Amino acid sequence: MKLIKRELIKIFFILGIQILCGYIFSHFLKKSFNLREFFTNYVMIVFWIVYFVVVIVINILKMKNRIN
């Protein structure tokens, strides 16, 4: 349960940083910040898929090392 809480906090922190950076970049580039476009952007989707895959692989390796 502790691991799940820690991972959720980390995920929401990264998501908040991504939204903040997207807003700041759009402000400096003089473009409108559209939250719907932000969430459907392929870069964000690929980032989160890779993030989840890496987290899952790391946790599997940690569990495997604990068993041995």
Residue pairs with C-beta under 8 A, 6 or more apart in sequence:
3 59
7 55
11 51
14 51
18 44
18 47
19 35
19 38
22 33
22 38
23 33
26 32
26 33
27 33
38 44
